[in-house]
Amino acid sequence: MTEATDGVLHTLFRTDQGGHEQVVLCQDRASGLKAVIAIHSTALGPALGGTRFYPYASEEEAVSDALNLARGMSYKNAMAGLDHGGGKAVIIGDPEQIKTEELLLAYGRFVASLGGRYVTACDVGTYVADMDVVARECRWTTGRSPENGGAGDSSVLTAFGVFQGMRASAQHLWGDPSLRGRKVGVAGVGKVGHHLVEHLLQDGAEVVVTDVREESVRRVLDRHPAVTAVPDTDALIRVEGLDIYAPCALGGALHDESVPVLTARIVCGAANNQLAHPGVEKDLADRGILYAPDYVVNAGGVIQVADELHGFDFERCRAKAAKIFDTTLAIFARAKEDGIPPAAAADRIAEHRMAEGRRS
């Protein structure tokens, strides 16, 4: 963008958002593109993270989201054992209204201008077909279609990884990784959530869903008549007998209003940045609710797109994503050993790997 408002500048220089290496404000007047590219860290390698296309209320809100998401990607990539730092991009606007080929090509040129410091992929509001367009202007693009040299939809392995995190959570809490007979509430049954529902049903779980998009819920119910639905997330977190809550939509699902009324014993979902603010992880622990850190269990997708850079092999990626089970268990063990919540334990492990990367 040619100019930054005072609010945007204030957000950029807030000291509590992670000390990012670089933030790029992008504007292309011809296509209507307004975007933010945030690079949090390249200590372990080029920053890798998706492109979110969302109708933010303000530029300040968009910058704040990009900063939070980029920081989360640094931790996610570190915990997944990838040689990548963390980055994220957001495009401001309603994708159903303003997304065009011209806009995506302009975005691709901005990513390319970073010379490989940031590698992009899909996220909320962007799809494989969009990455195919972006890739026409930028070789540092993943999440492309197989026809265009990519790995295709990363939501499949994202859901698989979350399922492994749930199994590990069940093993830690109940001594058995099976979810048979457990009641699981899935909030958001879009790209990732509907795949997660299938894993849960195959494992014998009882599934309850909700989504702001009625058509997404209807698609799941039509395909799986045994699934039940509730009107909204507030109703879902209060469902009687709920064993596991899986936030799979946007972030901030765990906050001062939701945690006190949450009936589930485990929280494990695909959404990024589920903790609305620091301290929520302690509130969960104080209530005896086991939290599987979001950036650990939802790393299946980034494992897939990172592999795409080296010649994609699905079975190799699936084997890597299956290790999320062991990683999640290791975090719970570290949390118990250090007397801290799992989120803090995961942060310590990730920060150690990033620090070691800077010294190597």
TORLUMKOL-786921 format. One record per residue (C-alpha): residue number from 1; residue in one letter; y, x, z. Coordinates in steps of 0.1 Angstrom, whole numbers, plus 5000, padded with zeros to 4 digits. Last residue first. Example, Ala and Ser with C-alpha at 12.3 -4.5 7.8 and 13.67 -1.06 7.14 Angstrom:
BEGIN
- 2 | S | 4989 | 5137 | 5071
- 1 | A | 4955 | 5123 | 5078
REM end
This chain:
BEGIN
- 360 | S | 4769 | 5238 | 5130
- 359 | R | 4795 | 5233 | 5157
- 358 | R | 4808 | 5201 | 5144
- 357 | G | 4773 | 5187 | 5139
- 356 | E | 4765 | 5195 | 5175
- 355 | A | 4794 | 5174 | 5186
- 354 | M | 4782 | 5145 | 5163
- 353 | R | 4747 | 5147 | 5177
- 352 | H | 4761 | 5147 | 5213
- 351 | E | 4783 | 5117 | 5205
- 350 | A | 4754 | 5098 | 5192
- 349 | I | 4733 | 5104 | 5223
- 348 | R | 4761 | 5095 | 5246
- 347 | D | 4771 | 5064 | 5227
- 346 | A | 4735 | 5052 | 5228
- 345 | A | 4734 | 5056 | 5266
- 344 | A | 4767 | 5037 | 5270
- 343 | A | 4754 | 5008 | 5250
- 342 | P | 4721 | 5009 | 5270
- 341 | P | 4740 | 5003 | 5303
- 340 | I | 4741 | 5032 | 5327
- 339 | G | 4719 | 5045 | 5355
- 338 | D | 4713 | 5078 | 5338
- 337 | E | 4675 | 5076 | 5337
- 336 | K | 4675 | 5038 | 5330
- 335 | A | 4700 | 5042 | 5302
- 334 | R | 4680 | 5071 | 5287
- 333 | A | 4648 | 5050 | 5288
- 332 | F | 4666 | 5021 | 5271
- 331 | I | 4679 | 5045 | 5245
- 330 | A | 4644 | 5059 | 5239
- 329 | L | 4630 | 5024 | 5234
- 328 | T | 4657 | 5017 | 5208
- 327 | T | 4649 | 5049 | 5189
- 326 | D | 4612 | 5042 | 5189
- 325 | F | 4616 | 5007 | 5174
- 324 | I | 4644 | 5020 | 5150
- 323 | K | 4616 | 5042 | 5137
- 322 | A | 4605 | 5013 | 5114
- 321 | A | 4638 | 5019 | 5095
- 320 | K | 4625 | 5054 | 5085
- 319 | A | 4592 | 5040 | 5073
- 318 | R | 4610 | 5013 | 5053
- 317 | C | 4632 | 5040 | 5037
- 316 | R | 4602 | 5060 | 5025
- 315 | E | 4585 | 5028 | 5013
- 314 | F | 4616 | 5019 | 4993
- 313 | D | 4621 | 5052 | 4976
- 312 | F | 4656 | 5058 | 4963
- 311 | G | 4666 | 5091 | 4946
- 310 | H | 4688 | 5112 | 4968
- 309 | L | 4720 | 5092 | 4970
- 308 | E | 4699 | 5060 | 4973
- 307 | D | 4685 | 5073 | 5005
- 306 | A | 4719 | 5068 | 5021
- 305 | V | 4719 | 5032 | 5009
- 304 | Q | 4686 | 5025 | 5025
- 303 | I | 4693 | 5041 | 5059
- 302 | V | 4726 | 5023 | 5059
- 301 | G | 4707 | 4990 | 5056
- 300 | G | 4682 | 4997 | 5083
- 299 | A | 4709 | 5007 | 5108
- 298 | N | 4712 | 4972 | 5124
- 297 | V | 4692 | 4982 | 5155
- 296 | V | 4713 | 5012 | 5165
- 295 | Y | 4747 | 5000 | 5156
- 294 | D | 4741 | 4968 | 5175
- 293 | P | 4731 | 4984 | 5208
- 292 | A | 4701 | 4964 | 5222
- 291 | Y | 4715 | 4946 | 5252
- 290 | L | 4691 | 4935 | 5280
- 289 | I | 4706 | 4907 | 5301
- 288 | G | 4702 | 4911 | 5339
- 287 | R | 4735 | 4894 | 5346
- 286 | D | 4750 | 4927 | 5358
- 285 | A | 4737 | 4944 | 5326
- 284 | L | 4755 | 4919 | 5304
- 283 | D | 4788 | 4923 | 5324
- 282 | K | 4783 | 4961 | 5321
- 281 | E | 4781 | 4959 | 5283
- 280 | V | 4812 | 4937 | 5283
- 279 | G | 4831 | 4965 | 5299
- 278 | P | 4848 | 4978 | 5268
- 277 | H | 4859 | 4949 | 5246
- 276 | A | 4845 | 4923 | 5222
- 275 | L | 4810 | 4938 | 5223
- 274 | Q | 4793 | 4927 | 5190
- 273 | N | 4809 | 4955 | 5170
- 272 | N | 4786 | 4950 | 5140
- 271 | A | 4764 | 4919 | 5136
- 270 | A | 4727 | 4925 | 5131
- 269 | G | 4713 | 4912 | 5164
- 268 | C | 4696 | 4920 | 5197
- 267 | V | 4707 | 4903 | 5229
- 266 | I | 4678 | 4899 | 5254
- 265 | R | 4674 | 4876 | 5284
- 264 | A | 4689 | 4846 | 5267
- 263 | T | 4708 | 4819 | 5286
- 262 | L | 4744 | 4830 | 5277
- 261 | V | 4769 | 4811 | 5298
- 260 | P | 4786 | 4841 | 5316
- 259 | V | 4784 | 4862 | 5284
- 258 | S | 4801 | 4838 | 5261
- 257 | E | 4836 | 4834 | 5277
- 256 | D | 4843 | 4870 | 5286
- 255 | H | 4830 | 4883 | 5253
- 254 | L | 4798 | 4890 | 5233
- 253 | A | 4802 | 4877 | 5198
- 252 | G | 4830 | 4901 | 5189
- 251 | G | 4817 | 4910 | 5155
- 250 | L | 4810 | 4888 | 5124
- 249 | A | 4776 | 4871 | 5117
- 248 | C | 4742 | 4882 | 5129
- 247 | P | 4743 | 4876 | 5166
- 246 | A | 4707 | 4875 | 5177
- 245 | Y | 4700 | 4859 | 5211
- 244 | I | 4666 | 4863 | 5226
- 243 | D | 4646 | 4843 | 5252
- 242 | L | 4663 | 4809 | 5249
- 241 | G | 4647 | 4785 | 5274
- 240 | E | 4676 | 4760 | 5273
- 239 | V | 4700 | 4766 | 5244
- 238 | R | 4734 | 4776 | 5258
- 237 | I | 4740 | 4806 | 5234
- 236 | L | 4732 | 4782 | 5205
- 235 | A | 4757 | 4755 | 5215
- 234 | D | 4786 | 4779 | 5216
- 233 | T | 4773 | 4794 | 5183
- 232 | D | 4776 | 4761 | 5165
- 231 | P | 4760 | 4728 | 5155
- 230 | V | 4724 | 4736 | 5164
- 229 | A | 4695 | 4741 | 5140
- 228 | T | 4657 | 4740 | 5143
- 227 | V | 4632 | 4761 | 5123
- 226 | A | 4597 | 4746 | 5118
- 225 | P | 4608 | 4732 | 5084
- 224 | H | 4611 | 4767 | 5069
- 223 | R | 4624 | 4767 | 5033
- 222 | D | 4645 | 4736 | 5036
- 221 | L | 4657 | 4746 | 5070
- 220 | V | 4667 | 4780 | 5059
- 219 | R | 4686 | 4768 | 5028
- 218 | R | 4702 | 4740 | 5049
- 217 | V | 4716 | 4765 | 5074
- 216 | S | 4732 | 4786 | 5046
- 215 | E | 4746 | 4754 | 5030
- 214 | E | 4762 | 4744 | 5063
- 213 | R | 4783 | 4776 | 5064
- 212 | V | 4795 | 4782 | 5099
- 211 | D | 4760 | 4792 | 5108
- 210 | T | 4734 | 4782 | 5134
- 209 | V | 4697 | 4789 | 5140
- 208 | V | 4669 | 4782 | 5164
- 207 | V | 4636 | 4800 | 5159
- 206 | E | 4602 | 4798 | 5178
- 205 | A | 4585 | 4831 | 5173
- 204 | G | 4550 | 4836 | 5158
- 203 | D | 4555 | 4871 | 5143
- 202 | Q | 4557 | 4856 | 5107
- 201 | L | 4584 | 4833 | 5121
- 200 | L | 4604 | 4861 | 5134
- 199 | H | 4602 | 4882 | 5102
- 198 | E | 4613 | 4852 | 5082
- 197 | V | 4642 | 4845 | 5104
- 196 | L | 4654 | 4881 | 5100
- 195 | H | 4655 | 4876 | 5063
- 194 | H | 4677 | 4846 | 5067
- 193 | G | 4700 | 4865 | 5091
- 192 | V | 4707 | 4895 | 5068
- 191 | K | 4724 | 4879 | 5038
- 190 | G | 4734 | 4847 | 5055
- 189 | V | 4718 | 4831 | 5085
- 188 | G | 4745 | 4836 | 5111
- 187 | A | 4737 | 4831 | 5148
- 186 | V | 4700 | 4835 | 5153
- 185 | G | 4685 | 4821 | 5185
- 184 | V | 4650 | 4833 | 5194
- 183 | K | 4625 | 4814 | 5215
- 182 | R | 4595 | 4836 | 5223
- 181 | G | 4560 | 4821 | 5216
- 180 | R | 4549 | 4851 | 5196
- 179 | L | 4575 | 4878 | 5198
- 178 | S | 4550 | 4906 | 5202
- 177 | P | 4563 | 4939 | 5216
- 176 | D | 4546 | 4935 | 5250
- 175 | G | 4557 | 4949 | 5283
- 174 | W | 4581 | 4921 | 5290
- 173 | L | 4615 | 4939 | 5292
- 172 | H | 4608 | 4972 | 5274
- 171 | Q | 4583 | 4958 | 5249
- 170 | A | 4605 | 4928 | 5242
- 169 | S | 4634 | 4951 | 5235
- 168 | A | 4613 | 4973 | 5213
- 167 | R | 4602 | 4942 | 5193
- 166 | M | 4638 | 4931 | 5190
- 165 | G | 4649 | 4965 | 5177
- 164 | Q | 4621 | 4964 | 5152
- 163 | F | 4633 | 4930 | 5140
- 162 | V | 4668 | 4944 | 5137
- 161 | G | 4654 | 4972 | 5115
- 160 | F | 4636 | 4947 | 5092
- 159 | A | 4668 | 4926 | 5089
- 158 | T | 4688 | 4957 | 5078
- 157 | L | 4659 | 4966 | 5055
- 156 | V | 4662 | 4934 | 5035
- 155 | S | 4700 | 4933 | 5038
- 154 | S | 4702 | 4965 | 5016
- 153 | D | 4700 | 4945 | 4983
- 152 | G | 4696 | 4968 | 4954
- 151 | A | 4684 | 5004 | 4955
- 150 | G | 4707 | 5018 | 4928
- 149 | G | 4704 | 5034 | 4893
- 148 | N | 4722 | 5006 | 4874
- 147 | E | 4692 | 4985 | 4867
- 146 | P | 4681 | 4990 | 4903
- 145 | S | 4714 | 4973 | 4914
- 144 | R | 4740 | 4992 | 4933
- 143 | G | 4742 | 4995 | 4971
- 142 | T | 4757 | 5029 | 4967
- 141 | T | 4790 | 5041 | 4953
- 140 | W | 4803 | 5077 | 4953
- 139 | R | 4803 | 5078 | 4915
- 138 | C | 4835 | 5058 | 4913
- 137 | E | 4851 | 5040 | 4884
- 136 | R | 4820 | 5023 | 4869
- 135 | A | 4805 | 5024 | 4904
- 134 | V | 4830 | 4997 | 4915
- 133 | V | 4815 | 4973 | 4890
- 132 | D | 4779 | 4979 | 4900
- 131 | M | 4791 | 4977 | 4936
- 130 | D | 4803 | 4941 | 4929
- 129 | A | 4769 | 4931 | 4915
- 128 | V | 4752 | 4944 | 4946
- 127 | Y | 4774 | 4922 | 4968
- 126 | T | 4806 | 4921 | 4987
- 125 | G | 4820 | 4895 | 5011
- 124 | V | 4805 | 4910 | 5042
- 123 | D | 4793 | 4945 | 5034
- 122 | C | 4781 | 4964 | 5003
- 121 | A | 4784 | 5002 | 4998
- 120 | T | 4809 | 5031 | 4998
- 119 | V | 4808 | 5068 | 5001
- 118 | Y | 4839 | 5085 | 5016
- 117 | R | 4847 | 5122 | 5015
- 116 | G | 4834 | 5122 | 4980
- 115 | G | 4866 | 5131 | 4961
- 114 | L | 4889 | 5107 | 4980
- 113 | S | 4904 | 5096 | 4946
- 112 | A | 4870 | 5080 | 4938
- 111 | V | 4875 | 5055 | 4966
- 110 | F | 4909 | 5045 | 4952
- 109 | R | 4896 | 5043 | 4916
- 108 | G | 4868 | 5020 | 4928
- 107 | Y | 4893 | 4997 | 4943
- 106 | A | 4911 | 4994 | 4910
- 105 | L | 4877 | 4986 | 4894
- 104 | L | 4870 | 4960 | 4920
- 103 | L | 4904 | 4943 | 4914
- 102 | E | 4900 | 4943 | 4876
- 101 | E | 4865 | 4928 | 4879
- 100 | T | 4879 | 4900 | 4900
- 99 | K | 4878 | 4888 | 4936
- 98 | I | 4909 | 4867 | 4944
- 97 | Q | 4897 | 4833 | 4954
- 96 | E | 4861 | 4835 | 4965
- 95 | P | 4867 | 4869 | 4978
- 94 | D | 4894 | 4856 | 5002
- 93 | G | 4918 | 4884 | 5007
- 92 | I | 4922 | 4919 | 5022
- 91 | I | 4897 | 4945 | 5010
- 90 | V | 4882 | 4964 | 5039
- 89 | A | 4867 | 4999 | 5038
- 88 | K | 4845 | 5017 | 5063
- 87 | G | 4837 | 5053 | 5072
- 86 | G | 4813 | 5072 | 5095
- 85 | G | 4798 | 5106 | 5091
- 84 | H | 4767 | 5113 | 5072
- 83 | D | 4736 | 5135 | 5075
- 82 | L | 4715 | 5106 | 5088
- 81 | G | 4695 | 5106 | 5120
- 80 | A | 4699 | 5068 | 5125
- 79 | M | 4717 | 5075 | 5157
- 78 | A | 4743 | 5096 | 5139
- 77 | N | 4747 | 5071 | 5111
- 76 | K | 4753 | 5043 | 5136
- 75 | Y | 4777 | 5062 | 5157
- 74 | S | 4799 | 5072 | 5127
- 73 | M | 4795 | 5037 | 5113
- 72 | G | 4809 | 5022 | 5145
- 71 | R | 4840 | 5043 | 5142
- 70 | A | 4845 | 5030 | 5107
- 69 | L | 4840 | 4994 | 5118
- 68 | N | 4866 | 4997 | 5145
- 67 | L | 4892 | 5014 | 5122
- 66 | A | 4886 | 4990 | 5094
- 65 | D | 4890 | 4960 | 5118
- 64 | S | 4922 | 4973 | 5132
- 63 | V | 4936 | 4980 | 5097
- 62 | A | 4927 | 4944 | 5086
- 61 | E | 4943 | 4929 | 5117
- 60 | E | 4975 | 4949 | 5111
- 59 | E | 4976 | 4938 | 5074
- 58 | S | 4976 | 4902 | 5086
- 57 | A | 4955 | 4870 | 5088
- 56 | Y | 4925 | 4888 | 5072
- 55 | P | 4908 | 4870 | 5043
- 54 | Y | 4877 | 4892 | 5040
- 53 | F | 4861 | 4916 | 5016
- 52 | R | 4842 | 4943 | 5036
- 51 | T | 4833 | 4975 | 5019
- 50 | G | 4804 | 4994 | 5034
- 49 | G | 4800 | 5027 | 5052
- 48 | L | 4793 | 5064 | 5046
- 47 | A | 4816 | 5093 | 5056
- 46 | P | 4805 | 5126 | 5040
- 45 | G | 4786 | 5149 | 5063
- 44 | L | 4777 | 5153 | 5100
- 43 | A | 4813 | 5160 | 5112
- 42 | T | 4828 | 5138 | 5086
- 41 | S | 4843 | 5114 | 5111
- 40 | H | 4864 | 5082 | 5113
- 39 | I | 4873 | 5076 | 5076
- 38 | A | 4892 | 5044 | 5071
- 37 | I | 4898 | 5028 | 5037
- 36 | V | 4922 | 4999 | 5038
- 35 | A | 4927 | 4975 | 5009
- 34 | K | 4952 | 4954 | 4990
- 33 | L | 4943 | 4947 | 4954
- 32 | G | 4963 | 4921 | 4935
- 31 | S | 4950 | 4934 | 4902
- 30 | A | 4984 | 4946 | 4887
- 29 | R | 4999 | 4953 | 4921
- 28 | D | 4973 | 4979 | 4931
- 27 | Q | 4976 | 4987 | 4968
- 26 | C | 4956 | 5010 | 4990
- 25 | L | 4963 | 5021 | 5026
- 24 | V | 4942 | 5052 | 5033
- 23 | V | 4932 | 5062 | 5069
- 22 | Q | 4920 | 5097 | 5077
- 21 | E | 4903 | 5117 | 5104
- 20 | H | 4901 | 5088 | 5129
- 19 | G | 4907 | 5094 | 5166
- 18 | G | 4886 | 5065 | 5180
- 17 | Q | 4905 | 5033 | 5184
- 16 | D | 4919 | 5038 | 5219
- 15 | T | 4947 | 5062 | 5208
- 14 | R | 4966 | 5036 | 5188
- 13 | F | 4981 | 5054 | 5159
- 12 | L | 4970 | 5033 | 5130
- 11 | T | 4975 | 5000 | 5149
- 10 | H | 5012 | 5009 | 5156
- 9 | L | 5017 | 5018 | 5120
- 8 | V | 5002 | 4985 | 5109
- 7 | G | 5025 | 4966 | 5132
- 6 | D | 5056 | 4986 | 5121
- 5 | T | 5048 | 4975 | 5085
- 4 | A | 5033 | 5000 | 5061
- 3 | E | 5048 | 5004 | 5026
- 2 | T | 5034 | 5013 | 4992
- 1 | M | 5000 | 5000 | 5000
REM end
